[in-house]
Amino acid sequence: MKYVKQLCIILLISFAGEVLHVMLPFSIPASIYGLVLMLVLLMTGALPLAAVEETADFLVSIMPVMFIPAAVGLLDAWVDLRPVLLPVAVITVVTTVVVMAVTGRVTQYLMALRRGKGDK
């Protein structure tokens, strides 16, 4: 029953993201609204982590399974994808490397900032 309650909380926050998407005039996906709302609730303590932790861990553990339908869709669209495969592959590799580099630099900066504050 605990898992059902936790799933309902996650779904309610996702639904709130959908409502915000419909009500606000920005072109931001509803899932982003839901993620930001979840982050704010967790950071402020309005929603304790324990209220969703086990179900969230389960959902993260099965996340790779959720990509199977997308992969099958790509296989189904192979005829359309073949002409643009090389540019898409290059863009994917380049953006992945850029995201990894920026993430590493930001992490190093934040770790150095935290070490500097810890010394004072």
Backbone as CSV, one residue per row, in Angstrom:
resi,resn,N_x,N_y,N_z,CA_x,CA_y,CA_z,C_x,C_y,C_z
1,MET,0.825,-1.193,0.000,0.000,0.000,0.000,0.872,1.261,0.000
2,LYS,2.054,1.139,0.624,2.970,2.278,0.689,3.392,2.698,-0.712
3,TYR,3.650,1.724,-1.579,4.093,2.027,-2.929,2.988,2.688,-3.749
4,VAL,1.763,2.276,-3.538,0.632,2.886,-4.236,0.498,4.343,-3.811
5,LYS,0.641,4.604,-2.527,0.559,5.977,-2.018,1.673,6.833,-2.625
6,GLN,2.890,6.304,-2.661,4.012,7.045,-3.224,3.811,7.294,-4.718
7,LEU,3.314,6.297,-5.433,3.050,6.466,-6.857,1.972,7.518,-7.077
8,CYS,0.955,7.525,-6.235,-0.101,8.532,-6.357,0.452,9.940,-6.139
9,ILE,1.369,10.103,-5.206,1.990,11.412,-4.973,2.765,11.842,-6.216
10,ILE,3.553,10.932,-6.780,4.330,11.251,-7.981,3.395,11.594,-9.140
11,LEU,2.340,10.818,-9.314,1.387,11.084,-10.393,0.648,12.396,-10.181
12,LEU,0.334,12.735,-8.939,-0.336,13.999,-8.641,0.557,15.188,-9.000
13,ILE,1.833,15.082,-8.700,2.770,16.147,-9.053,2.930,16.223,-10.567
14,SER,2.949,15.086,-11.236,3.009,15.073,-12.699,1.757,15.711,-13.299
15,PHE,0.625,15.430,-12.704,-0.632,16.033,-13.158,-0.606,17.545,-12.950
16,ALA,-0.048,17.987,-11.827,0.084,19.427,-11.588,0.958,20.063,-12.667
17,GLY,1.988,19.358,-13.103,2.816,19.833,-14.208,2.007,19.952,-15.496
18,GLU,1.128,18.995,-15.744,0.257,19.062,-16.924,-0.675,20.270,-16.844
19,VAL,-1.220,20.515,-15.666,-2.113,21.664,-15.476,-1.350,22.967,-15.707
20,LEU,-0.143,23.062,-15.159,0.667,24.265,-15.372,0.978,24.467,-16.851
21,HIS,1.225,23.368,-17.560,1.522,23.448,-18.992,0.338,24.033,-19.764
22,VAL,-0.862,23.645,-19.380,-2.060,24.135,-20.056,-2.338,25.593,-19.682
23,MET,-2.095,25.942,-18.432,-2.474,27.268,-17.943,-1.447,28.362,-18.266
24,LEU,-0.182,28.026,-18.294,0.858,29.033,-18.512,1.164,29.156,-20.001
25,PRO,1.442,30.365,-20.472,1.632,30.576,-21.914,3.051,30.320,-22.416
26,PHE,3.825,29.509,-21.719,5.200,29.237,-22.130,5.270,27.915,-22.884
27,SER,6.257,27.779,-23.743,6.402,26.531,-24.501,7.358,25.581,-23.770
28,ILE,7.039,25.322,-22.522,7.831,24.416,-21.691,7.037,23.120,-21.541
29,PRO,7.663,21.969,-21.736,6.926,20.696,-21.606,6.376,20.495,-20.198
30,ALA,5.268,19.817,-20.121,4.619,19.560,-18.835,5.521,18.758,-17.901
31,SER,6.323,17.873,-18.463,7.207,17.066,-17.615,8.233,17.938,-16.893
32,ILE,8.674,19.018,-17.533,9.628,19.922,-16.894,8.956,20.652,-15.736
33,TYR,7.723,21.098,-15.943,6.980,21.718,-14.847,6.869,20.755,-13.667
34,GLY,6.545,19.498,-13.968,6.415,18.504,-12.905,7.729,18.263,-12.181
35,LEU,8.831,18.178,-12.926,10.140,17.970,-12.301,10.539,19.153,-11.418
36,VAL,10.294,20.362,-11.916,10.633,21.553,-11.123,9.762,21.614,-9.879
37,LEU,8.490,21.292,-10.031,7.588,21.274,-8.874,8.047,20.244,-7.840
38,MET,8.430,19.062,-8.303,8.935,18.021,-7.394,10.204,18.495,-6.700
39,LEU,11.109,19.121,-7.453,12.343,19.635,-6.872,12.055,20.670,-5.795
40,VAL,11.161,21.602,-6.083,10.822,22.643,-5.100,10.208,22.026,-3.849
41,LEU,9.305,21.092,-4.028,8.675,20.441,-2.875,9.697,19.690,-2.025
42,LEU,10.629,18.996,-2.676,11.648,18.252,-1.924,12.653,19.186,-1.257
43,MET,13.061,20.256,-1.962,14.061,21.173,-1.410,13.506,21.980,-0.236
44,THR,12.233,22.337,-0.295,11.634,23.122,0.788,11.209,22.253,1.971
45,GLY,11.170,20.965,1.769,10.742,20.072,2.841,9.238,19.909,2.907
46,ALA,8.511,20.543,1.977,7.057,20.379,1.940,6.689,18.929,1.638
47,LEU,7.557,18.261,0.904,7.391,16.835,0.620,8.664,16.139,1.074
48,PRO,8.580,15.352,2.137,9.794,14.646,2.577,10.204,13.575,1.566
49,LEU,11.493,13.384,1.443,12.021,12.402,0.499,11.445,11.011,0.763
50,ALA,11.257,10.671,2.015,10.741,9.350,2.367,9.342,9.106,1.802
51,ALA,8.628,10.179,1.461,7.267,10.038,0.953,7.227,9.493,-0.471
52,VAL,8.352,9.545,-1.188,8.368,9.061,-2.570,9.607,8.234,-2.902
53,GLU,10.502,8.042,-1.966,11.818,7.473,-2.248,11.791,6.067,-2.838
54,GLU,11.074,5.142,-2.218,11.114,3.757,-2.679,10.528,3.611,-4.083
55,THR,9.410,4.262,-4.343,8.793,4.168,-5.669,9.652,4.862,-6.712
56,ALA,10.244,5.999,-6.357,11.126,6.698,-7.293,12.344,5.835,-7.629
57,ASP,12.909,5.171,-6.626,14.039,4.270,-6.882,13.639,3.144,-7.834
58,PHE,12.452,2.595,-7.629,11.963,1.532,-8.512,11.795,2.052,-9.933
59,LEU,11.191,3.228,-10.086,10.974,3.785,-11.417,12.289,4.070,-12.133
60,VAL,13.284,4.540,-11.387,14.590,4.782,-11.989,15.239,3.459,-12.398
61,SER,15.056,2.417,-11.593,15.679,1.126,-11.912,15.087,0.485,-13.162
62,ILE,13.821,0.757,-13.469,13.211,0.175,-14.672,13.214,1.142,-15.857
63,MET,13.857,2.290,-15.698,13.853,3.286,-16.772,14.372,2.756,-18.111
64,PRO,15.424,1.934,-18.153,15.882,1.446,-19.462,14.802,0.696,-20.242
65,VAL,13.902,0.029,-19.550,12.820,-0.696,-20.222,11.914,0.281,-20.974
66,MET,11.807,1.503,-20.457,10.924,2.494,-21.079,11.449,2.972,-22.437
67,PHE,12.724,2.726,-22.731,13.287,3.151,-24.009,13.064,2.127,-25.117
68,ILE,12.592,0.940,-24.792,12.382,-0.101,-25.797,11.364,0.332,-26.859
69,PRO,10.211,0.901,-26.486,9.273,1.328,-27.542,9.870,2.387,-28.471
70,ALA,10.665,3.296,-27.932,11.295,4.313,-28.777,12.288,3.672,-29.739
71,ALA,13.052,2.706,-29.254,14.018,2.024,-30.117,13.304,1.253,-31.224
72,VAL,12.210,0.616,-30.900,11.438,-0.108,-31.917,10.876,0.879,-32.934
73,GLY,10.453,2.043,-32.464,9.962,3.076,-33.378,11.046,3.546,-34.326
74,LEU,12.277,3.657,-33.817,13.393,4.031,-34.689,13.644,2.965,-35.748
75,LEU,13.558,1.712,-35.356,13.741,0.632,-36.333,12.654,0.670,-37.397
76,ASP,11.459,0.996,-36.969,10.334,1.075,-37.896,10.511,2.228,-38.886
77,ALA,11.183,3.303,-38.457,11.380,4.476,-39.304,12.746,4.465,-39.986
78,TRP,13.379,3.307,-40.106,14.737,3.216,-40.652,14.836,3.811,-42.056
79,VAL,13.840,3.611,-42.871,13.871,4.127,-44.245,13.987,5.654,-44.238
80,ASP,13.286,6.312,-43.335,13.341,7.773,-43.245,14.626,8.253,-42.574
81,LEU,15.170,7.447,-41.675,16.355,7.862,-40.921,17.661,7.634,-41.676
82,ARG,17.694,6.697,-42.582,18.941,6.349,-43.271,19.642,7.557,-43.899
83,PRO,18.944,8.455,-44.607,19.651,9.575,-45.241,20.266,10.572,-44.248
84,VAL,19.738,10.655,-43.044,20.236,11.641,-42.070,20.997,10.981,-40.931
85,LEU,21.353,9.720,-41.092,22.000,8.990,-40.003,23.351,9.588,-39.616
86,LEU,24.186,9.903,-40.571,25.507,10.439,-40.264,25.427,11.795,-39.540
87,PRO,24.655,12.764,-40.045,24.565,14.029,-39.307,23.999,13.862,-37.892
88,VAL,23.003,13.017,-37.749,22.412,12.794,-36.424,23.430,12.140,-35.490
89,ALA,24.198,11.191,-35.997,25.221,10.530,-35.172,26.299,11.521,-34.745
90,VAL,26.745,12.375,-35.668,27.766,13.371,-35.328,27.231,14.352,-34.301
91,ILE,26.025,14.845,-34.504,25.414,15.779,-33.546,25.272,15.127,-32.179
92,THR,24.860,13.871,-32.141,24.697,13.160,-30.871,26.022,13.034,-30.132
93,VAL,27.076,12.639,-30.838,28.393,12.476,-30.206,28.919,13.820,-29.708
94,VAL,28.846,14.852,-30.546,29.370,16.165,-30.167,28.619,16.728,-28.962
95,THR,27.297,16.678,-28.996,26.538,17.235,-27.871,26.748,16.423,-26.600
96,THR,26.920,15.122,-26.721,27.195,14.305,-25.536,28.522,14.705,-24.901
97,VAL,29.550,14.889,-25.720,30.856,15.296,-25.193,30.774,16.683,-24.557
98,VAL,30.064,17.610,-25.202,29.928,18.966,-24.648,29.194,18.929,-23.308
99,VAL,28.117,18.172,-23.234,27.359,18.083,-21.977,28.215,17.459,-20.880
100,MET,28.977,16.421,-21.212,29.855,15.796,-20.219,30.918,16.777,-19.730
101,ALA,31.509,17.546,-20.645,32.550,18.500,-20.268,31.988,19.615,-19.399
102,VAL,30.864,20.164,-19.798,30.259,21.246,-19.010,29.831,20.739,-17.641
103,THR,29.244,19.559,-17.586,28.829,18.991,-16.308,30.033,18.765,-15.400
104,GLY,31.117,18.248,-15.949,32.335,18.038,-15.156,32.904,19.334,-14.630
105,ARG,32.945,20.368,-15.488,33.487,21.663,-15.056,32.621,22.296,-13.970
106,VAL,31.318,22.237,-14.139,30.418,22.803,-13.129,30.566,22.041,-11.814
107,THR,30.672,20.729,-11.885,30.856,19.921,-10.680,32.164,20.270,-9.985
108,GLN,33.248,20.403,-10.752,34.531,20.798,-10.161,34.433,22.168,-9.507
109,TYR,33.774,23.109,-10.171,33.618,24.449,-9.612,32.834,24.413,-8.302
110,LEU,31.731,23.667,-8.293,30.916,23.594,-7.081,31.654,22.889,-5.946
111,MET,32.439,21.865,-6.272,33.218,21.179,-5.234,34.283,22.109,-4.665
112,ALA,34.939,22.885,-5.527,35.946,23.842,-5.048,35.271,24.930,-4.214
113,LEU,34.104,25.359,-4.625,33.369,26.377,-3.869,32.985,25.848,-2.493
114,ARG,32.555,24.609,-2.443,32.175,23.999,-1.165,33.394,23.840,-0.254
115,ARG,34.525,23.422,-0.822,35.762,23.294,-0.023,36.188,24.642,0.526
116,GLY,36.062,25.686,-0.270,36.437,27.023,0.163,35.578,27.522,1.303
117,LYS,34.284,27.211,1.281,33.367,27.628,2.354,33.602,26.794,3.610
118,GLY,34.034,25.545,3.433,34.264,24.672,4.587,35.455,25.101,5.400
119,ASP,36.434,25.800,4.766,37.634,26.219,5.480,37.378,27.423,6.370
120,LYS,36.378,28.219,6.064,36.138,29.460,6.800,35.465,29.231,8.114
